[in-house]
Amino acid sequence: MPTLKPDISRDRYAEFGRSALIPGVQHAIAILEEHLAQLRGELAGLQNGAQPPTVKLAKRVAAGRSGWSDDPAERRAEMQRRIAKRRQKSDKGRAKMSKASKATWAALTPRQRKQRIANI
């Protein structure tokens, strides 16, 4: 049976990969040790009668509402406001397009207009 030659390039890649991981793992260990020391300090304080640190809880949004009011009248008013704003933007855009379209059609000769209508 033939003997296989060791793949030197694959071994090199494995070596490089392992050596690249070491600094990141060392950094993670340092962070975890800091947290562990902090937790041990807090635990020692609690065991000696200290009060636990107060933590301000984040304001939670009601599930499924995305910050909308629970009052139907307020939700309806907010939706109407949003619809009006969207229509206002749409009307402005339509006016610009209409003005540009009119200018384009006015610049065409009657023959060019007929060609354009035929191509639609």
MOPAC internal coordinates of N, CA, C and O (Angstrom, degrees):
PM7 1SCF
backbone

  N    0.0000 0     0.00 0     0.00 0    0    0    0
  C    1.4484 1     0.00 0     0.00 0    1    0    0
  C    1.5305 1   108.49 1     0.00 0    2    1    0
  O    1.2310 1   120.10 1   -45.03 1    3    2    1
  N    1.3614 1   117.41 1   134.97 1    3    2    1
  C    1.4680 1   119.68 1  -178.05 1    5    3    2
  C    1.5256 1   110.93 1   -72.96 1    6    5    3
  O    1.2310 1   120.63 1   -32.13 1    7    6    5
  N    1.2957 1   116.40 1   147.87 1    7    6    5
  C    1.4594 1   120.73 1   177.09 1    9    7    6
  C    1.5164 1   109.23 1   -91.58 1   10    9    7
  O    1.2310 1   121.16 1   -37.80 1   11   10    9
  N    1.3157 1   115.38 1   142.20 1   11   10    9
  C    1.4651 1   120.37 1  -179.57 1   13   11   10
  C    1.5126 1   110.33 1   -90.04 1   14   13   11
  O    1.2310 1   121.41 1   -42.05 1   15   14   13
  N    1.3193 1   114.90 1   137.95 1   15   14   13
  C    1.4560 1   119.64 1   176.43 1   17   15   14
  C    1.5350 1   108.40 1   -78.17 1   18   17   15
  O    1.2310 1   120.01 1   -39.60 1   19   18   17
  N    1.2872 1   117.59 1   140.40 1   19   18   17
  C    1.4688 1   118.45 1   177.14 1   21   19   18
  C    1.5231 1   109.60 1   -67.13 1   22   21   19
  O    1.2310 1   121.33 1   -40.98 1   23   22   21
  N    1.3014 1   115.07 1   139.02 1   23   22   21
  C    1.4681 1   120.62 1   179.77 1   25   23   22
  C    1.5228 1   108.45 1   -82.95 1   26   25   23
  O    1.2310 1   121.00 1   -79.16 1   27   26   25
  N    1.3180 1   115.69 1   100.84 1   27   26   25
  C    1.4592 1   121.33 1  -175.03 1   29   27   26
  C    1.5357 1   111.03 1   -66.58 1   30   29   27
  O    1.2310 1   120.29 1   140.99 1   31   30   29
  N    1.3344 1   117.06 1   -39.01 1   31   30   29
  C    1.4623 1   118.77 1  -177.48 1   33   31   30
  C    1.5281 1   110.56 1   -66.28 1   34   33   31
  O    1.2310 1   119.36 1   141.92 1   35   34   33
  N    1.3298 1   118.84 1   -38.08 1   35   34   33
  C    1.4564 1   121.25 1   179.06 1   37   35   34
  C    1.5290 1   110.32 1   -65.90 1   38   37   35
  O    1.2310 1   120.60 1   139.80 1   39   38   37
  N    1.3220 1   116.46 1   -40.20 1   39   38   37
  C    1.4597 1   120.38 1   177.83 1   41   39   38
  C    1.5263 1   110.92 1   -64.06 1   42   41   39
  O    1.2310 1   120.68 1   142.60 1   43   42   41
  N    1.3359 1   116.30 1   -37.40 1   43   42   41
  C    1.4659 1   120.51 1   178.69 1   45   43   42
  C    1.5289 1   110.33 1   -64.90 1   46   45   43
  O    1.2310 1   120.63 1   135.67 1   47   46   45
  N    1.3548 1   116.40 1   -44.33 1   47   46   45
  C    1.4603 1   119.61 1   178.94 1   49   47   46
  C    1.5271 1   110.92 1   -61.54 1   50   49   47
  O    1.2310 1   120.35 1   139.77 1   51   50   49
  N    1.3205 1   116.93 1   -40.23 1   51   50   49
  C    1.4592 1   120.63 1   178.14 1   53   51   50
  C    1.5249 1   110.05 1   -63.26 1   54   53   51
  O    1.2310 1   120.93 1   138.58 1   55   54   53
  N    1.3231 1   115.83 1   -41.42 1   55   54   53
  C    1.4692 1   120.38 1   179.38 1   57   55   54
  C    1.5233 1   110.72 1   -63.99 1   58   57   55
  O    1.2310 1   120.57 1   134.89 1   59   58   57
  N    1.3401 1   116.52 1   -45.11 1   59   58   57
  C    1.4627 1   120.53 1   179.58 1   61   59   58
  C    1.5235 1   111.04 1   -63.87 1   62   61   59
  O    1.2310 1   121.06 1   139.92 1   63   62   61
  N    1.3198 1   115.57 1   -40.08 1   63   62   61
  C    1.4587 1   119.27 1   179.79 1   65   63   62
  C    1.5098 1   112.35 1   -63.04 1   66   65   63
  O    1.2310 1   120.70 1   135.06 1   67   66   65
  N    1.3144 1   116.27 1   -44.94 1   67   66   65
  C    1.4637 1   120.07 1   179.46 1   69   67   66
  C    1.5257 1   110.68 1   -64.70 1   70   69   67
  O    1.2310 1   120.44 1   137.95 1   71   70   69
  N    1.3264 1   116.76 1   -42.05 1   71   70   69
  C    1.4626 1   119.21 1  -178.25 1   73   71   70
  C    1.5308 1   111.14 1   -67.81 1   74   73   71
  O    1.2310 1   120.00 1   152.69 1   75   74   73
  N    1.3291 1   117.61 1   -27.31 1   75   74   73
  C    1.4616 1   120.13 1   178.65 1   77   75   74
  C    1.5240 1   111.11 1   -74.96 1   78   77   75
  O    1.2310 1   119.75 1   152.21 1   79   78   77
  N    1.3162 1   118.08 1   -27.79 1   79   78   77
  C    1.4541 1   121.48 1  -178.67 1   81   79   78
  C    1.5255 1   113.49 1   -76.85 1   82   81   79
  O    1.2310 1   120.13 1   151.74 1   83   82   81
  N    1.3001 1   117.36 1   -28.26 1   83   82   81
  C    1.4695 1   121.30 1  -172.48 1   85   83   82
  C    1.5367 1   113.09 1   -58.01 1   86   85   83
  O    1.2310 1   118.07 1   131.89 1   87   86   85
  N    1.3481 1   121.28 1   -48.11 1   87   86   85
  C    1.4728 1   118.93 1  -179.10 1   89   87   86
  C    1.5324 1   112.91 1   -60.65 1   90   89   87
  O    1.2310 1   120.39 1   140.97 1   91   90   89
  N    1.3108 1   116.86 1   -39.03 1   91   90   89
  C    1.4668 1   119.50 1   179.47 1   93   91   90
  C    1.5154 1   112.11 1   -65.58 1   94   93   91
  O    1.2310 1   120.59 1   138.35 1   95   94   93
  N    1.3187 1   116.48 1   -41.65 1   95   94   93
  C    1.4638 1   120.37 1   178.75 1   97   95   94
  C    1.5293 1   110.11 1   -65.53 1   98   97   95
  O    1.2310 1   120.13 1   139.17 1   99   98   97
  N    1.3327 1   117.35 1   -40.83 1   99   98   97
  C    1.4655 1   120.16 1   178.26 1  101   99   98
  C    1.5347 1   110.60 1   -61.99 1  102  101   99
  O    1.2310 1   120.50 1   139.50 1  103  102  101
  N    1.3247 1   116.65 1   -40.50 1  103  102  101
  C    1.4634 1   120.76 1   179.01 1  105  103  102
  C    1.5286 1   110.09 1   -64.28 1  106  105  103
  O    1.2310 1   120.28 1   136.19 1  107  106  105
  N    1.3316 1   117.06 1   -43.81 1  107  106  105
  C    1.4640 1   120.83 1   178.84 1  109  107  106
  C    1.5232 1   111.01 1   -61.56 1  110  109  107
  O    1.2310 1   120.45 1   138.58 1  111  110  109
  N    1.3152 1   116.75 1   -41.42 1  111  110  109
  C    1.4725 1   120.77 1   178.81 1  113  111  110
  C    1.5304 1   110.20 1   -62.20 1  114  113  111
  O    1.2310 1   120.09 1   138.12 1  115  114  113
  N    1.3352 1   117.44 1   -41.88 1  115  114  113
  C    1.4720 1   120.88 1   179.56 1  117  115  114
  C    1.5301 1   110.40 1   -61.99 1  118  117  115
  O    1.2310 1   120.04 1   137.32 1  119  118  117
  N    1.3242 1   117.53 1   -42.68 1  119  118  117
  C    1.4686 1   121.24 1   179.25 1  121  119  118
  C    1.5293 1   110.13 1   -63.99 1  122  121  119
  O    1.2310 1   120.67 1   134.80 1  123  122  121
  N    1.3358 1   116.33 1   -45.20 1  123  122  121
  C    1.4634 1   120.06 1  -179.72 1  125  123  122
  C    1.5263 1   111.37 1   -63.64 1  126  125  123
  O    1.2310 1   120.06 1   142.36 1  127  126  125
  N    1.3315 1   117.48 1   -37.64 1  127  126  125
  C    1.4614 1   120.21 1   178.25 1  129  127  126
  C    1.5325 1   111.19 1   -65.20 1  130  129  127
  O    1.2310 1   120.09 1   142.49 1  131  130  129
  N    1.3362 1   117.43 1   -37.51 1  131  130  129
  C    1.4626 1   120.89 1   176.61 1  133  131  130
  C    1.5244 1   110.56 1   -62.51 1  134  133  131
  O    1.2310 1   120.60 1   134.31 1  135  134  133
  N    1.3229 1   116.45 1   -45.69 1  135  134  133
  C    1.4624 1   120.14 1   179.27 1  137  135  134
  C    1.5268 1   111.23 1   -64.55 1  138  137  135
  O    1.2310 1   120.59 1   140.22 1  139  138  137
  N    1.3070 1   116.48 1   -39.78 1  139  138  137
  C    1.4609 1   120.63 1   178.76 1  141  139  138
  C    1.5285 1   110.75 1   -62.76 1  142  141  139
  O    1.2310 1   120.46 1   137.17 1  143  142  141
  N    1.3281 1   116.73 1   -42.83 1  143  142  141
  C    1.4657 1   120.45 1   178.51 1  145  143  142
  C    1.5304 1   110.53 1   -63.39 1  146  145  143
  O    1.2310 1   120.43 1   139.89 1  147  146  145
  N    1.3329 1   116.79 1   -40.11 1  147  146  145
  C    1.4649 1   120.96 1   179.07 1  149  147  146
  C    1.5284 1   110.28 1   -64.23 1  150  149  147
  O    1.2310 1   120.21 1   134.99 1  151  150  149
  N    1.3310 1   117.20 1   -45.01 1  151  150  149
  C    1.4583 1   120.54 1   179.67 1  153  151  150
  C    1.5238 1   111.71 1   -64.30 1  154  153  151
  O    1.2310 1   120.15 1   140.64 1  155  154  153
  N    1.3169 1   117.33 1   -39.36 1  155  154  153
  C    1.4635 1   120.62 1   178.02 1  157  155  154
  C    1.5271 1   110.54 1   -63.87 1  158  157  155
  O    1.2310 1   120.64 1   140.27 1  159  158  157
  N    1.3342 1   116.38 1   -39.73 1  159  158  157
  C    1.4640 1   120.19 1   177.37 1  161  159  158
  C    1.5219 1   111.63 1   -63.71 1  162  161  159
  O    1.2310 1   120.39 1   135.50 1  163  162  161
  N    1.3384 1   116.86 1   -44.50 1  163  162  161
  C    1.4606 1   120.67 1   177.91 1  165  163  162
  C    1.5278 1   110.76 1   -62.19 1  166  165  163
  O    1.2310 1   120.22 1   138.06 1  167  166  165
  N    1.3338 1   117.19 1   -41.94 1  167  166  165
  C    1.4554 1   121.40 1   179.88 1  169  167  166
  C    1.5206 1   110.76 1   -63.40 1  170  169  167
  O    1.2310 1   120.40 1   137.24 1  171  170  169
  N    1.3263 1   116.83 1   -42.76 1  171  170  169
  C    1.4650 1   120.00 1   179.03 1  173  171  170
  C    1.5216 1   110.23 1   -62.53 1  174  173  171
  O    1.2310 1   120.50 1   139.76 1  175  174  173
  N    1.3223 1   116.64 1   -40.24 1  175  174  173
  C    1.4646 1   120.11 1   178.15 1  177  175  174
  C    1.5152 1   111.70 1   -63.99 1  178  177  175
  O    1.2310 1   120.25 1   137.13 1  179  178  177
  N    1.3360 1   117.13 1   -42.87 1  179  178  177
  C    1.4583 1   120.99 1   179.57 1  181  179  178
  C    1.5285 1   111.11 1   -64.57 1  182  181  179
  O    1.2310 1   120.56 1   142.51 1  183  182  181
  N    1.3272 1   116.53 1   -37.49 1  183  182  181
  C    1.4573 1   119.99 1   179.77 1  185  183  182
  C    1.5227 1   111.70 1   -70.02 1  186  185  183
  O    1.2310 1   120.01 1   157.39 1  187  186  185
  N    1.3187 1   117.59 1   -22.61 1  187  186  185
  C    1.4619 1   122.21 1   178.83 1  189  187  186
  C    1.5277 1   112.19 1   -95.48 1  190  189  187
  O    1.2310 1   120.07 1  -169.09 1  191  190  189
  N    1.3228 1   117.46 1    10.91 1  191  190  189
  C    1.4624 1   120.83 1   174.64 1  193  191  190
  C    1.5117 1   115.51 1    96.54 1  194  193  191
  O    1.2310 1   118.92 1  -173.77 1  195  194  193
  N    1.3013 1   119.66 1     6.23 1  195  194  193
  C    1.4648 1   121.05 1   178.76 1  197  195  194
  C    1.5265 1   109.67 1   -73.04 1  198  197  195
  O    1.2310 1   121.07 1   -27.98 1  199  198  197
  N    1.3248 1   115.55 1   152.02 1  199  198  197
  C    1.4623 1   120.82 1   177.49 1  201  199  198
  C    1.5251 1   109.40 1   -79.62 1  202  201  199
  O    1.2310 1   120.22 1   -36.04 1  203  202  201
  N    1.3228 1   117.19 1   143.96 1  203  202  201
  C    1.4686 1   118.42 1   177.74 1  205  203  202
  C    1.5229 1   110.50 1   -66.92 1  206  205  203
  O    1.2310 1   120.09 1   -30.41 1  207  206  205
  N    1.3258 1   117.42 1   149.59 1  207  206  205
  C    1.4654 1   119.42 1   179.98 1  209  207  206
  C    1.5245 1   110.01 1   -66.22 1  210  209  207
  O    1.2310 1   121.21 1   -39.77 1  211  210  209
  N    1.3341 1   115.29 1   140.23 1  211  210  209
  C    1.4677 1   119.18 1   178.32 1  213  211  210
  C    1.5163 1   108.46 1   -84.48 1  214  213  211
  O    1.2310 1   121.74 1   -42.82 1  215  214  213
  N    1.2906 1   114.28 1   137.18 1  215  214  213
  C    1.4634 1   120.87 1  -179.04 1  217  215  214
  C    1.5172 1   107.74 1  -120.52 1  218  217  215
  O    1.2310 1   120.64 1   -52.48 1  219  218  217
  N    1.3140 1   116.38 1   127.52 1  219  218  217
  C    1.4532 1   120.54 1   177.94 1  221  219  218
  C    1.5222 1   108.06 1   -79.59 1  222  221  219
  O    1.2310 1   121.03 1   -59.05 1  223  222  221
  N    1.3132 1   115.63 1   120.95 1  223  222  221
  C    1.4578 1   120.22 1  -178.47 1  225  223  222
  C    1.5225 1   110.06 1   -77.01 1  226  225  223
  O    1.2310 1   121.14 1   -33.76 1  227  226  225
  N    1.3029 1   115.42 1   146.24 1  227  226  225
  C    1.4610 1   120.48 1   178.90 1  229  227  226
  C    1.5201 1   109.57 1   -70.17 1  230  229  227
  O    1.2310 1   120.70 1   -31.98 1  231  230  229
  N    1.3112 1   116.26 1   148.02 1  231  230  229
  C    1.4509 1   120.74 1   177.60 1  233  231  230
  C    1.5270 1   108.42 1   -71.31 1  234  233  231
  O    1.2310 1   120.87 1   -54.53 1  235  234  233
  N    1.3041 1   115.95 1   125.47 1  235  234  233
  C    1.4669 1   120.26 1  -176.74 1  237  235  234
  C    1.5125 1   110.17 1   -95.97 1  238  237  235
  O    1.2310 1   121.32 1   -37.15 1  239  238  237
  N    1.2963 1   115.08 1   142.85 1  239  238  237
  C    1.4482 1   121.44 1   176.10 1  241  239  238
  C    1.5185 1   107.62 1   -89.60 1  242  241  239
  O    1.2310 1   120.62 1   -42.50 1  243  242  241
  N    1.3106 1   116.43 1   137.50 1  243  242  241
  C    1.4648 1   120.01 1   179.57 1  245  243  242
  C    1.5211 1   109.49 1   -58.16 1  246  245  243
  O    1.2310 1   121.00 1   -42.67 1  247  246  245
  N    1.2970 1   115.69 1   137.33 1  247  246  245
  C    1.4661 1   121.03 1  -176.08 1  249  247  246
  C    1.5207 1   110.56 1   -60.21 1  250  249  247
  O    1.2310 1   121.09 1   -51.10 1  251  250  249
  N    1.3182 1   115.53 1   128.90 1  251  250  249
  C    1.4556 1   121.16 1   175.10 1  253  251  250
  C    1.5104 1   115.66 1    81.56 1  254  253  251
  O    1.2310 1   118.91 1   175.84 1  255  254  253
  N    1.3105 1   119.68 1    -4.16 1  255  254  253
  C    1.4626 1   121.24 1  -176.06 1  257  255  254
  C    1.5239 1   113.02 1  -103.75 1  258  257  255
  O    1.2310 1   119.21 1   158.73 1  259  258  257
  N    1.2918 1   119.11 1   -21.27 1  259  258  257
  C    1.4691 1   123.61 1  -179.75 1  261  259  258
  C    1.5191 1   112.01 1    56.34 1  262  261  259
  O    1.2310 1   120.32 1  -142.77 1  263  262  261
  N    1.3160 1   117.00 1    37.23 1  263  262  261
  C    1.4487 1   120.03 1   176.92 1  265  263  262
  C    1.5133 1   114.42 1    87.25 1  266  265  263
  O    1.2310 1   119.09 1  -177.42 1  267  266  265
  N    1.3196 1   119.35 1     2.58 1  267  266  265
  C    1.4619 1   122.25 1   178.00 1  269  267  266
  C    1.5176 1   108.79 1   -75.26 1  270  269  267
  O    1.2310 1   120.82 1   -26.37 1  271  270  269
  N    1.3271 1   116.03 1   153.63 1  271  270  269
  C    1.4570 1   122.30 1   179.77 1  273  271  270
  C    1.5265 1   110.87 1   -69.55 1  274  273  271
  O    1.2310 1   121.16 1   -23.78 1  275  274  273
  N    1.3225 1   115.38 1   156.22 1  275  274  273
  C    1.4643 1   120.13 1   175.10 1  277  275  274
  C    1.5232 1   111.53 1   -82.16 1  278  277  275
  O    1.2310 1   120.38 1   163.03 1  279  278  277
  N    1.3248 1   116.88 1   -16.97 1  279  278  277
  C    1.4568 1   121.41 1  -178.05 1  281  279  278
  C    1.5312 1   109.70 1   -78.65 1  282  281  279
  O    1.2310 1   119.36 1   -57.87 1  283  282  281
  N    1.3325 1   118.83 1   122.13 1  283  282  281
  C    1.4664 1   120.94 1  -178.67 1  285  283  282
  C    1.5245 1   113.56 1   -59.08 1  286  285  283
  O    1.2310 1   120.34 1   143.83 1  287  286  285
  N    1.3254 1   116.96 1   -36.17 1  287  286  285
  C    1.4666 1   119.82 1  -179.53 1  289  287  286
  C    1.5335 1   110.77 1   -65.64 1  290  289  287
  O    1.2310 1   120.47 1   138.77 1  291  290  289
  N    1.3306 1   116.70 1   -41.23 1  291  290  289
  C    1.4710 1   119.91 1   178.43 1  293  291  290
  C    1.5221 1   110.99 1   -66.94 1  294  293  291
  O    1.2310 1   120.12 1   139.79 1  295  294  293
  N    1.3355 1   117.38 1   -40.21 1  295  294  293
  C    1.4749 1   120.08 1   178.03 1  297  295  294
  C    1.5239 1   110.59 1   -63.25 1  298  297  295
  O    1.2310 1   120.71 1   138.38 1  299  298  297
  N    1.3408 1   116.24 1   -41.62 1  299  298  297
  C    1.4670 1   120.44 1   179.56 1  301  299  298
  C    1.5269 1   110.29 1   -63.39 1  302  301  299
  O    1.2310 1   120.46 1   136.71 1  303  302  301
  N    1.3332 1   116.73 1   -43.29 1  303  302  301
  C    1.4685 1   120.71 1   179.72 1  305  303  302
  C    1.5305 1   110.79 1   -63.71 1  306  305  303
  O    1.2310 1   120.40 1   138.85 1  307  306  305
  N    1.3359 1   116.84 1   -41.15 1  307  306  305
  C    1.4681 1   120.36 1   179.07 1  309  307  306
  C    1.5266 1   110.63 1   -64.70 1  310  309  307
  O    1.2310 1   120.37 1   138.49 1  311  310  309
  N    1.3152 1   116.90 1   -41.51 1  311  310  309
  C    1.4622 1   119.96 1   179.52 1  313  311  310
  C    1.5215 1   110.81 1   -65.39 1  314  313  311
  O    1.2310 1   120.23 1   139.02 1  315  314  313
  N    1.3144 1   117.18 1   -40.98 1  315  314  313
  C    1.4645 1   120.17 1   178.11 1  317  315  314
  C    1.5297 1   110.78 1   -63.32 1  318  317  315
  O    1.2310 1   120.87 1   141.03 1  319  318  317
  N    1.3390 1   115.95 1   -38.97 1  319  318  317
  C    1.4685 1   119.27 1   177.99 1  321  319  318
  C    1.5198 1   110.55 1   -62.77 1  322  321  319
  O    1.2310 1   120.33 1   137.05 1  323  322  321
  N    1.3359 1   116.97 1   -42.95 1  323  322  321
  C    1.4624 1   120.40 1   179.82 1  325  323  322
  C    1.5287 1   111.83 1   -65.78 1  326  325  323
  O    1.2310 1   120.56 1   138.98 1  327  326  325
  N    1.3236 1   116.53 1   -41.02 1  327  326  325
  C    1.4679 1   120.26 1   178.66 1  329  327  326
  C    1.5286 1   110.40 1   -62.97 1  330  329  327
  O    1.2310 1   120.43 1   136.65 1  331  330  329
  N    1.3302 1   116.78 1   -43.35 1  331  330  329
  C    1.4660 1   120.57 1   179.98 1  333  331  330
  C    1.5284 1   110.72 1   -62.14 1  334  333  331
  O    1.2310 1   120.92 1   138.58 1  335  334  333
  N    1.3117 1   115.84 1   -41.42 1  335  334  333
  C    1.4697 1   119.50 1  -179.78 1  337  335  334
  C    1.5297 1   110.48 1   -64.31 1  338  337  335
  O    1.2310 1   120.45 1   137.39 1  339  338  337
  N    1.3468 1   116.75 1   -42.61 1  339  338  337
  C    1.4601 1   120.82 1   179.62 1  341  339  338
  C    1.5331 1   110.61 1   -63.94 1  342  341  339
  O    1.2310 1   120.60 1   138.28 1  343  342  341
  N    1.3432 1   116.45 1   -41.72 1  343  342  341
  C    1.4653 1   119.94 1   178.99 1  345  343  342
  C    1.5211 1   111.00 1   -63.82 1  346  345  343
  O    1.2310 1   121.05 1   140.69 1  347  346  345
  N    1.3286 1   115.60 1   -39.31 1  347  346  345
  C    1.4588 1   119.91 1   179.78 1  349  347  346
  C    1.5255 1   110.10 1   -61.24 1  350  349  347
  O    1.2310 1   120.30 1   134.74 1  351  350  349
  N    1.3348 1   117.04 1   -45.26 1  351  350  349
  C    1.4592 1   120.46 1   178.11 1  353  351  350
  C    1.5180 1   110.57 1   -63.60 1  354  353  351
  O    1.2310 1   120.91 1   138.76 1  355  354  353
  N    1.3197 1   115.86 1   -41.24 1  355  354  353
  C    1.4609 1   120.92 1  -178.31 1  357  355  354
  C    1.5299 1   110.69 1   -64.61 1  358  357  355
  O    1.2310 1   120.49 1   137.58 1  359  358  357
  N    1.3374 1   116.67 1   -42.42 1  359  358  357
  C    1.4674 1   120.30 1  -179.71 1  361  359  358
  C    1.5250 1   111.60 1   -64.34 1  362  361  359
  O    1.2310 1   120.42 1   140.52 1  363  362  361
  N    1.3262 1   116.81 1   -39.48 1  363  362  361
  C    1.4696 1   120.14 1   178.22 1  365  363  362
  C    1.5274 1   110.38 1   -63.54 1  366  365  363
  O    1.2310 1   121.17 1   135.18 1  367  366  365
  N    1.3310 1   115.37 1   -44.82 1  367  366  365
  C    1.4600 1   119.54 1   179.57 1  369  367  366
  C    1.5160 1   112.13 1   -63.83 1  370  369  367
  O    1.2310 1   120.87 1   139.51 1  371  370  369
  N    1.3425 1   115.95 1   -40.49 1  371  370  369
  C    1.4669 1   120.70 1   179.77 1  373  371  370
  C    1.5302 1   110.44 1   -64.83 1  374  373  371
  O    1.2310 1   120.47 1   142.34 1  375  374  373
  N    1.3357 1   116.70 1   -37.66 1  375  374  373
  C    1.4641 1   120.37 1   179.14 1  377  375  374
  C    1.5263 1   110.41 1   -65.13 1  378  377  375
  O    1.2310 1   120.32 1   138.93 1  379  378  377
  N    1.3345 1   117.00 1   -41.07 1  379  378  377
  C    1.4610 1   120.08 1   178.01 1  381  379  378
  C    1.5161 1   111.08 1   -63.91 1  382  381  379
  O    1.2310 1   120.82 1   135.83 1  383  382  381
  N    1.3405 1   116.03 1   -44.17 1  383  382  381
  C    1.4631 1   119.65 1  -179.53 1  385  383  382
  C    1.5221 1   110.42 1   -64.75 1  386  385  383
  O    1.2310 1   120.66 1   139.52 1  387  386  385
  N    1.3366 1   116.35 1   -40.48 1  387  386  385
  C    1.4548 1   120.49 1  -179.52 1  389  387  386
  C    1.5274 1   110.45 1   -63.01 1  390  389  387
  O    1.2310 1   120.50 1   137.43 1  391  390  389
  N    1.3234 1   116.66 1   -42.57 1  391  390  389
  C    1.4637 1   121.31 1  -179.65 1  393  391  390
  C    1.5383 1   109.91 1   -63.90 1  394  393  391
  O    1.2310 1   120.48 1   135.79 1  395  394  393
  N    1.3399 1   116.70 1   -44.21 1  395  394  393
  C    1.4622 1   120.08 1   179.92 1  397  395  394
  C    1.5213 1   110.83 1   -66.61 1  398  397  395
  O    1.2310 1   120.65 1   140.71 1  399  398  397
  N    1.3213 1   116.36 1   -39.29 1  399  398  397
  C    1.4705 1   120.32 1  -179.90 1  401  399  398
  C    1.5276 1   110.62 1   -64.57 1  402  401  399
  O    1.2310 1   120.44 1   136.93 1  403  402  401
  N    1.3212 1   116.77 1   -43.07 1  403  402  401
  C    1.4643 1   120.44 1   179.29 1  405  403  402
  C    1.5297 1   110.88 1   -62.15 1  406  405  403
  O    1.2310 1   121.09 1   139.00 1  407  406  405
  N    1.3329 1   115.52 1   -41.00 1  407  406  405
  C    1.4693 1   119.32 1  -179.97 1  409  407  406
  C    1.5308 1   110.09 1   -65.48 1  410  409  407
  O    1.2310 1   120.54 1   141.44 1  411  410  409
  N    1.3392 1   116.57 1   -38.56 1  411  410  409
  C    1.4736 1   120.02 1   179.39 1  413  411  410
  C    1.5194 1   110.44 1   -65.28 1  414  413  411
  O    1.2310 1   120.18 1   134.06 1  415  414  413
  N    1.3475 1   117.27 1   -45.94 1  415  414  413
  C    1.4591 1   120.52 1  -179.59 1  417  415  414
  C    1.5236 1   111.30 1   -66.06 1  418  417  415
  O    1.2310 1   119.51 1   144.57 1  419  418  417
  N    1.3326 1   118.54 1   -35.43 1  419  418  417
  C    1.4642 1   121.31 1  -179.85 1  421  419  418
  C    1.5226 1   110.90 1   -67.11 1  422  421  419
  O    1.2310 1   120.06 1   150.76 1  423  422  421
  N    1.3178 1   117.49 1   -29.24 1  423  422  421
  C    1.4548 1   121.43 1  -178.85 1  425  423  422
  C    1.5277 1   112.11 1   -78.32 1  426  425  423
  O    1.2310 1   119.74 1   165.25 1  427  426  425
  N    1.3342 1   118.10 1   -14.75 1  427  426  425
  C    1.4664 1   120.99 1  -177.82 1  429  427  426
  C    1.5180 1   111.21 1   -83.14 1  430  429  427
  O    1.2310 1   120.79 1   -29.92 1  431  430  429
  N    1.3133 1   116.09 1   150.08 1  431  430  429
  C    1.4600 1   121.33 1   173.60 1  433  431  430
  C    1.5331 1   107.43 1   -81.20 1  434  433  431
  O    1.2310 1   119.83 1   -17.88 1  435  434  433
  N    1.3324 1   117.94 1   162.12 1  435  434  433
  C    1.4696 1   119.79 1   178.48 1  437  435  434
  C    1.5364 1   112.34 1   -56.19 1  438  437  435
  O    1.2310 1   120.04 1   142.90 1  439  438  437
  N    1.3030 1   117.53 1   -37.10 1  439  438  437
  C    1.4711 1   120.62 1   179.05 1  441  439  438
  C    1.5434 1   111.18 1   -65.30 1  442  441  439
  O    1.2310 1   120.82 1   136.56 1  443  442  441
  N    1.3493 1   116.04 1   -43.44 1  443  442  441
  C    1.4602 1   120.18 1   178.55 1  445  443  442
  C    1.5292 1   111.13 1   -64.50 1  446  445  443
  O    1.2310 1   119.92 1   143.74 1  447  446  445
  N    1.3356 1   117.75 1   -36.26 1  447  446  445
  C    1.4712 1   121.30 1   177.42 1  449  447  446
  C    1.5211 1   110.56 1   -62.22 1  450  449  447
  O    1.2310 1   120.93 1   134.89 1  451  450  449
  N    1.3490 1   115.83 1   -45.11 1  451  450  449
  C    1.4717 1   119.93 1  -179.87 1  453  451  450
  C    1.5316 1   110.59 1   -61.80 1  454  453  451
  O    1.2310 1   120.77 1   139.62 1  455  454  453
  N    1.3268 1   116.14 1   -40.38 1  455  454  453
  C    1.4641 1   120.18 1   178.97 1  457  455  454
  C    1.5223 1   110.95 1   -63.98 1  458  457  455
  O    1.2310 1   121.03 1   136.35 1  459  458  457
  N    1.3034 1   115.63 1   -43.65 1  459  458  457
  C    1.4631 1   119.82 1  -178.61 1  461  459  458
  C    1.5285 1   110.67 1   -65.59 1  462  461  459
  O    1.2310 1   119.97 1   137.14 1  463  462  461
  N    1.3142 1   117.67 1   -42.86 1  463  462  461
  C    1.4688 1   120.69 1   178.18 1  465  463  462
  C    1.5404 1   110.13 1   -63.84 1  466  465  463
  O    1.2310 1   120.38 1   141.19 1  467  466  465
  N    1.3086 1   116.88 1   -38.81 1  467  466  465
  C    1.4688 1   119.94 1   178.87 1  469  467  466
  C    1.5396 1   111.75 1   -65.35 1  470  469  467
  O    1.2310 1   120.03 1   148.76 1  471  470  469
  N    1.3234 1   117.55 1   -31.24 1  471  470  469
  C    1.4643 1   121.18 1  -179.11 1  473  471  470
  C    1.5356 1   113.24 1   -80.96 1  474  473  471
  O    1.2310 1   120.48 1   167.95 1  475  474  473
  N    1.3095 1   116.69 1   -12.05 1  475  474  473
  C    1.4771 1   119.04 1   179.55 1  477  475  474
  C    1.4496 1   109.27 1   -76.76 1  478  477  475
  O    1.2310 1   120.10 1   180.00 1  479  478  477

